[in-house]
Amino acid sequence: MADGWIPCAQRLPADGQRVLAWLPKNTVYLPGKTGATEERNIVILRFAQDFFVKNPSRTGKATSPHFWTGEGTSNHFFEEVSHWRGLPEVPDSDE
């Protein structure tokens, strides 16, 4: 993995932190009804530490204790995150 990416097995983000997350084989459907897909391996997610410890699954599904939440209207459970890194700094207003 390129410099700056942190393996989840090594360290996790702070609770509530927004990060760039690496999702191997994250296939998404493109707009329209063509069925076309695209790999989108880098996604902005928010880390929720011990989410399923505090909020046990009502379905009984065994999962990681943590939850990676999507942005906007996404409510997908991103269990597949393997690496993460902090978001880049915002551009300088003088540029």
Secondary structure, 3 states (H helix, E strand, C coil): CCCCCEECCCCCCCCCCEEEEECCCCEEECCCCCCCEEECCEEEEEEECCHHHHCCCCCCCCCCCCEEECCCCCCCCCCCCCEEEECCCCCCCCC
